[in-house]
């Protein structure tokens, strides 16, 4: 099919050089480009929906001065190549499993390790070989890239990860063969081998040359139709563009939109990409609130929330895999409005407000008022989500978030509950019970809350609230859970909240931790794929 293109090519760093692409469809994925155009077939296609991790690659961007977690002037993050659109690479660096071979051209002496004079494998790859971390091998490149990212970050910091940190870093990579133990062994072993580090200087220099102050515009005409990819640089540009093109598809991390293309074969038409708007990535405490820009990654947003409010670490790690958390945004998760999205229950429990912008007008409303029906909200034509605000006064409450899913890691919730509670002695003075997966939208359980507010925090009050849940929700049955299961679990989670926060004999965190029930001495490893 013949295509004509705009004058602005997609330019990025790959395999030691600047690559220019001028004829790719705006929704062509990084994975398809790698395998079919660049002929870099090490990166595999498994699920094609950002779930299995076989397509894991690492994206590098110039780090801000003094940025936390930077590696030699770069921010390195794992993403799923199968759902990332190629134009989002503009101005960035792409690293794949083939790059590890390039790094190893320095021929490291390994005589004392394996009696051979030189090694052609990176320490990550060599450790996988030595620890028998690969069987069928299909998932191996994705594991290797996740491990390489971990390796580079810890080498930069001069640290070594714990076994559990390795398991968390690999939670987005599924393997049906090994049972994960040898892969985790390899994650520990790679730090024992002579170090091989990424030479970041030429990458930083190349990305500096790619930096542009103006908005990036890319277009492709095919079959008499032109699809445009707009990447504004400022909030003002974004607001003006959204007013001009109210029907264009807003794109952030493409962790959901990417599936529309891959699985539903949707034509997106014009795209407005918010990933280059630095102002949208702000995460800061100001004027008595924590402000989270709608373009801030899930990783950054949950990291900030978890640092300020109790009870959020588990949902941060279990929300999704690291590649999804790196690419996806909390603003996108909220704007999408899925009833099984995990951000809204958390934010509703924290009394968050959503900030909306249309042109120069900015307005706020409680997040509880934003959703009107299944996948429907109060956004007006030309309006977009600009940010989220959480009052810091909520930090005095007891906060708990419970995610229920078939797989512990890297799975969509059957049910997610966000709770916050304030007590004066034994009396409930404030209560929020927000549920996802129980209705067409995420919402608070008003009747159950009424059974607790102003009442003593006792088993009798909790029992009344559990019964009232049946008035708040009539859940549906689907592939993830039956209606009766969802209602029973929701009631049980209120019971668990009471057990963990009652004023006398409250259960300690270890009593409900998955790690506390592990056999003594067993490594705390999360198995991410069911048998």
C-alpha atoms as one frame of an Amber mdcrd trajectory, in Angstrom:
protein
   0.000   0.000   0.000   1.508   3.337  -0.997   1.861   6.016   1.648   2.925
   9.646   1.622   4.181  11.277   4.779   4.680  14.552   6.575   8.012  16.381
   6.641   8.644  15.437  10.306   9.981  11.897  10.598   9.949   9.794  13.735
  13.548   9.956  15.000  14.980   7.834  17.803  18.184   6.095  18.907  18.449
   2.366  18.229  21.455   0.017  18.015  24.024   2.789  18.198  22.542   5.176
  15.640  19.708   7.584  14.927  16.820   5.935  13.093  14.331   7.892  10.976
  10.924   6.490  10.086   8.705   8.327   7.618   6.153   5.841   6.327   4.771
   3.955   9.331   1.125   4.155  10.317   0.800   6.197  13.560  -0.594   3.102
  15.301   2.174   0.771  14.149   3.562  -0.820  17.285   7.186  -0.776  18.351
   7.083  -4.583  18.331   5.925  -4.804  14.722   8.525  -2.270  13.637  11.286
  -4.214  15.419  10.380  -7.579  14.001   9.215  -6.678  10.500  11.155  -3.520
   9.606  14.321  -3.549  11.713  14.534  -7.368  11.577  15.343  -7.477  15.287
  13.435 -10.645  16.058  14.792 -11.232  19.548  11.785  -9.367  20.962   8.831
 -11.777  20.894   5.089 -11.446  20.485   3.160 -13.457  23.051  -0.179 -12.008
  24.128  -0.076  -8.755  22.104  -1.878  -6.987  24.938   0.836  -6.044  27.435
   0.276  -9.000  29.744   2.925 -11.692  29.223   6.122  -9.618  28.996   7.692
 -11.518  26.076   7.987  -8.202  24.187   9.636  -6.255  27.042  12.061  -3.575
  25.868  13.715  -0.660  27.657  13.090   2.984  26.748  15.719   5.603  27.550
  15.058   9.320  27.940  17.261  12.197  29.003  17.101  12.517  32.775  16.552
  15.852  34.454  19.567  17.045  36.493  19.591  15.246  39.844  16.713  12.977
  38.854  16.209  10.042  41.190  16.983   6.649  39.653  18.907   8.028  36.676
  21.517   5.845  35.014  24.358   7.890  33.546  22.097  10.774  32.542  19.285
   8.504  31.312  15.953   7.426  32.692  15.626   3.745  31.773  12.224   2.068
  31.998  10.806  -1.238  30.828   7.713  -1.108  28.591   5.694  -3.560  26.507
   6.643  -3.076  22.847   3.418  -4.731  21.668   1.201  -1.839  22.787   3.513
   1.142  22.345   2.933   3.113  19.145   6.051   3.912  17.145   5.651   7.746
  17.093   5.876   7.769  20.910   9.576   6.836  20.494  10.362  10.196  18.924
  13.362  11.718  20.718  13.982   8.633  22.848  16.282   5.594  22.865  15.107
   2.023  22.306  17.042  -0.888  23.807  16.315  -4.519  22.968  17.941  -7.844
  23.703  20.180  -7.349  20.657  21.821  -4.384  22.406  23.253  -6.614  25.113
  25.398  -8.321  22.504  26.656  -4.912  21.353  27.630  -4.031  24.918  29.673
  -7.184  25.234  32.071  -6.306  22.445  34.483  -5.355  25.219  35.375  -9.050
  25.803  35.370  -9.487  29.569  37.907 -11.896  31.089  36.015 -14.712  32.793
  38.881 -17.191  33.236  38.338 -17.560  36.949  34.639 -18.268  36.455  34.212
 -20.703  33.606  37.722 -21.537  32.304  37.024 -19.670  29.058  39.014 -16.660
  28.036  36.236 -14.390  26.840  32.490 -14.239  27.039  30.110 -12.973  24.403
  27.115 -12.888  26.741  26.105 -10.033  29.002  26.168 -10.939  32.738  22.358
 -11.074  32.670  22.403 -13.603  29.838  25.337 -15.557  31.276  23.549 -15.853
  34.613  20.423 -17.162  32.869  22.568 -19.833  31.202  24.397 -20.827  34.373
  21.201 -20.980  36.464  19.142 -22.810  33.811  16.708 -19.898  33.670  15.528
 -20.665  30.146  13.697 -23.757  28.909  11.538 -23.238  25.815  13.144 -19.784
  25.549  10.202 -17.850  24.142   9.810 -15.644  27.198  13.572 -15.349  27.813
  14.290 -12.087  25.898  11.613 -10.303  27.912  13.005 -11.602  31.199  16.501
 -10.626  30.107  15.450  -7.050  29.392  13.638  -6.709  32.726  16.710  -8.088
  34.483  18.983  -5.795  32.464  17.006  -2.754  33.605  17.293  -3.939  37.203
  21.012  -4.609  36.685  21.726  -1.133  35.305  19.775   0.651  38.037  21.443
  -1.231  40.884  24.894  -0.940  39.336  24.366   2.815  39.125  23.358   2.932
  42.790  26.012   0.478  43.962  23.351  -1.798  45.466  22.018  -5.315  45.016
  18.302  -6.179  44.997  16.734  -8.603  47.423  15.121 -11.720  46.043  11.714
 -10.168  46.630  12.718  -6.989  44.803  13.725  -9.156  41.858  10.346 -10.904
  41.985   8.604  -7.526  41.963  10.695  -6.321  39.026   9.833  -9.500  37.093
   6.128  -9.528  37.930   5.295  -8.499  34.360   7.122 -11.445  32.802   5.298
 -14.769  32.657   6.985 -18.157  32.208   5.174 -21.478  31.845   8.277 -23.660
  32.082  10.694 -22.791  34.849   8.595 -22.101  37.930  10.596 -18.843  38.275
  13.122 -20.094  40.853  16.041 -20.426  38.396  15.234 -17.032  36.886  15.389
 -15.425  40.314  18.620 -17.333  40.934  19.954 -15.752  37.744  18.857 -12.320
  38.985  21.084 -12.784  42.002  23.907 -14.476  40.104  24.289 -11.679  37.506
  25.773  -9.378  40.146  28.519 -11.920  40.924  29.889 -11.815  37.363  32.303
  -9.130  36.110  30.312  -5.978  35.492  29.362  -4.821  32.005  27.747  -1.391
  31.998  25.878   0.517  29.346  27.999   3.304  27.899  25.450   6.060  28.227
  27.600   8.932  26.902  26.883   8.397  23.170  23.206   7.825  23.922  22.939
  11.043  25.927  24.748  12.914  23.166  22.449  11.501  20.489  19.281  12.290
  22.458  20.545  15.805  23.057  20.743  16.231  19.303  17.188  14.935  18.917
  15.730  17.321  21.455  13.236  19.770  19.970  11.421  22.671  21.541   8.421
  22.661  19.228   5.533  20.219  19.088   6.087  17.037  17.122   3.681  16.483
  14.234   3.615  13.294  12.197   1.152  12.319   9.485   0.672   9.484   7.035
  -1.696   9.429   4.061  -2.943   6.060   2.860  -5.855   5.252   0.568  -6.931
   8.884   0.403  -7.024   9.220   4.194  -4.564  11.101   6.410  -3.988  10.103
  10.040  -2.115  12.566  12.220  -0.124  12.118  15.404   0.131  15.342  17.412
   2.562  15.622  20.337   2.267  19.086  21.934   4.973  20.273  24.314   2.998
  22.547  26.655  -0.337  22.531  28.441  -1.403  25.599  26.498  -0.663  23.844
  23.193  -2.520  20.756  24.363  -5.565  22.759  25.439  -5.718  24.635  22.139
  -5.268  21.445  20.113  -7.977  19.648  22.086 -10.398  22.504  21.418  -9.518
  22.374  17.724  -9.854  18.584  17.535 -12.421  17.515  20.166 -12.943  14.125
  18.493  -9.257  13.201  18.289  -8.100  10.286  20.430  -6.149  11.411  23.490
  -3.216   9.053  24.110  -1.026   8.752  27.190   0.581   5.364  27.887  -1.496
   3.348  25.350  -1.888   0.562  27.928  -5.593   0.536  27.087  -5.772   2.258
  23.694  -3.104  -0.110  22.364  -5.498  -3.000  22.909  -8.214  -1.224  20.962
  -5.912  -1.394  17.953  -4.419  -4.864  18.514  -7.516  -6.716  19.679 -10.480
  -4.743  18.381  -8.818  -3.518  15.159 -10.074   0.003  15.726  -9.068   2.892
  13.499  -8.087   5.757  15.810  -7.846   8.591  13.302  -6.089  11.685  14.656
  -4.167  11.165  17.894  -3.203  13.743  20.521  -0.298  12.387  22.567   0.216
  13.928  26.021   3.472  12.150  26.837   5.659  15.104  25.793   3.881  17.662
  28.003   6.227  17.989  30.979   3.700  20.047  32.984   1.285  17.096  32.886
   3.831  14.909  34.696   4.013  17.068  37.817   3.725  15.251  41.135   4.066
  17.727  43.993   2.748  18.611  47.419   1.390  22.162  47.462  -1.308  24.214
  49.185  -2.258  21.366  51.495  -2.765  18.785  48.767  -0.847  16.258  46.733
  -1.215  17.243  43.091  -0.753  14.515  40.461  -0.619  15.651  36.846  -2.728
  13.526  34.526   0.392  12.587  32.546   2.325  11.297  35.572   3.069   7.602
  35.297   1.278   5.112  37.490   4.647   4.310  39.028   5.331   7.915  40.028
   1.751   8.571  41.145   1.437   5.486  43.325   4.943   6.019  44.675   3.955
   9.494  45.852   0.656   8.312  47.342   2.278   5.358  49.085   4.893   7.636
  50.659   2.189   9.819  52.230  -0.741   7.529  53.022  -0.682   4.192  54.811
  -1.879   0.943  53.317  -1.110   1.611  49.629   2.124  -0.285  48.972   0.448
  -3.563  48.021  -1.919  -2.001  45.482   1.014  -0.006  44.045   2.969  -3.195
  43.356  -0.059  -5.249  42.318  -1.872  -2.628  40.244  -0.068  -3.887  37.140
   3.343  -5.022  35.959   6.299  -2.599  36.044   6.177  -2.078  32.235   2.495
  -1.099  32.480   3.111   1.140  35.500   5.984   2.852  33.679   3.934   3.597
  30.553   0.405   4.019  31.911  -0.797   7.133  33.729  -3.107   7.585  36.693
  -4.926  10.321  34.794  -5.551   7.934  31.928  -6.763   5.201  34.253  -9.249
   7.624  35.814 -10.354   9.152  32.510 -10.910   5.734  30.958 -13.471   5.049
  33.678 -13.356   1.266  33.639 -15.414  -0.123  36.544 -12.497  -2.451  37.319
  -9.825   0.240  37.239  -7.844   0.237  40.474  -7.007   3.949  40.747 -10.542
   5.343  41.295 -11.326   3.306  44.452  -8.028   4.455  45.973  -8.609   8.082
  45.053 -12.245   8.098  46.190 -11.171   6.737  49.567  -8.766   9.693  49.768
 -11.419  12.317  48.831  -9.608  13.174  45.601 -10.791  15.851  43.212 -10.374
  15.655  39.451  -9.161  18.720  37.566 -10.560  19.271  34.062  -9.469  21.758
  31.424 -11.228  23.101  28.334  -9.299  25.841  26.574  -8.391  28.365  29.280
 -11.114  27.192  31.674 -10.098  24.898  34.535 -12.648  23.331  36.843 -12.629
  20.747  39.630 -15.112  18.309  41.038 -15.014  15.397  43.511 -13.986  12.250
  41.688 -17.135  10.618  43.090 -19.188  12.964  40.874 -17.209  12.389  37.668
 -18.725   9.094  36.487 -22.310   8.978  35.246 -22.601   5.474  33.726 -20.550
   2.664  32.245 -17.543   4.299  30.509 -19.367   7.644  30.589 -18.242  10.741
  32.474 -18.753  14.497  32.726 -16.059  15.539  30.258 -17.338  18.117  27.796
 -16.311  18.259  24.118 -12.788  19.683  23.913 -12.141  19.014  27.602  -9.481
  16.743  29.075  -8.265  15.556  32.475  -5.468  17.864  33.598  -4.743  16.473
  37.052  -5.837  14.960  40.336  -5.657  16.475  43.813  -5.633  14.614  47.119
  -6.053  16.595  50.370  -3.165  15.952  52.757  -5.596  16.119  55.693  -6.648
  12.571  54.789  -3.216  11.357  55.918  -4.586  11.216  59.481  -7.057   8.483
  58.504  -6.496   4.751  58.481  -6.312   3.720  54.819  -6.585   0.270  53.325
  -6.846  -0.901  49.711  -7.591  -4.530  48.827  -7.204  -5.955  45.336  -8.862
  -9.296  44.582  -7.744 -11.075  41.411  -7.201 -14.623  40.199  -3.469 -14.106
  39.829  -1.639 -12.313  42.612   0.540 -10.224  40.302  -0.135  -8.680  36.898
  -3.870  -9.342  36.726  -7.059  -7.353  36.313  -9.146  -7.059  39.460 -12.342
  -8.956  40.020 -12.895  -6.491  42.842 -10.929  -3.571  44.282 -11.856  -1.818
  47.515 -10.499   1.488  48.769 -11.285   2.334  52.407 -10.419   5.190  54.740
 -11.473   5.514  58.353 -11.200   8.126  61.110 -11.919   7.277  64.747 -12.441
   9.321  67.881 -11.891   6.718  70.524 -14.233   3.910  69.482 -16.521   6.129
  67.377 -16.356   6.371  63.601 -16.081  10.060  62.682 -15.341   9.621  58.977
 -15.648   6.662  56.643 -15.135   6.039  52.916 -15.961   2.669  51.340 -15.243
   2.779  47.588 -15.542  -0.268  45.346 -14.536  -1.129  41.803 -15.943  -4.196
  40.083 -19.283  -3.992  41.880 -21.275  -1.780  39.490 -21.179  -0.059  36.107
 -18.918   2.564  37.644 -16.576   2.783  40.586 -18.548   4.313  43.443 -18.836
   4.617  47.194 -21.143   2.423  49.246 -23.409   5.138  50.671 -25.752   2.828
  52.610 -22.901   0.872  54.178 -21.117   4.091  55.120 -24.309   5.353  56.821
 -24.368   2.231  58.984 -20.913   3.143  60.327 -20.713   6.943  60.498 -21.159
   8.166  64.061 -21.460   4.582  65.316 -19.122   2.618  67.588 -16.434   0.710
  65.667 -17.710  -2.699  66.745 -18.621  -6.029  65.221 -22.324  -5.144  65.405
 -21.805  -1.969  63.368 -19.664  -3.834  60.866 -22.350  -6.513  60.477 -24.930
  -3.817  59.727 -22.646  -2.267  57.109 -22.083  -5.646  55.479 -25.812  -6.204
  55.152 -26.290  -2.707  53.732 -23.895  -3.470  50.869 -26.690  -5.425  49.181
 -28.587  -2.120  48.898 -25.562  -0.322  47.458 -24.665  -2.856  44.784 -26.180
  -5.530  42.572 -22.955  -6.846  40.995 -22.825  -8.780  37.741 -21.330 -12.175
  36.994 -18.573 -12.355  34.389 -15.401 -14.257  33.563 -13.611 -12.884  36.619
 -16.179 -13.562  39.343 -19.822 -14.303  40.013 -22.171 -11.741  41.489 -22.532
 -13.679  44.737 -18.766 -14.038  45.078 -18.230 -10.315  44.574 -20.825  -9.386
  47.199 -19.473 -11.866  49.725 -15.889 -10.744  49.208 -16.880  -7.079  49.505
 -18.548  -7.851  52.827 -15.508  -9.795  53.978 -13.225  -6.890  53.145 -15.189
  -4.601  55.461 -14.734  -7.280  58.120 -11.002  -7.320  57.377 -10.834  -3.532
  57.682 -12.320  -3.800  61.152  -9.989  -6.604  62.192  -6.973  -4.561  61.125
  -8.065  -1.231  62.646 -10.180  -2.009  65.733  -9.013  -0.199  68.829  -8.303
  -3.394  70.776  -6.523  -6.515  69.545  -6.114  -5.259  65.999  -4.439  -7.729
  63.698  -0.808  -6.815  62.991   0.161  -6.381  59.314   1.984  -9.737  59.342
  -1.270 -11.521  60.168  -2.734 -10.692  56.761   0.463 -10.597  54.713   0.952
 -13.202  52.026   4.587 -13.524  53.086   3.821 -14.401  56.711   2.251 -17.736
  55.746   5.279 -18.897  53.735   7.075 -21.965  55.163   9.997 -20.953  57.352
  13.067 -20.325  55.246  11.257 -20.419  51.922  12.117 -17.549  49.590   9.230
 -15.072  49.345   8.551 -15.499  45.639   5.275 -14.568  44.007   4.227 -17.090
  41.375   2.703 -14.934  38.669   1.172 -17.665  36.537  -1.198 -20.335  37.797
  -0.343 -23.960  37.300
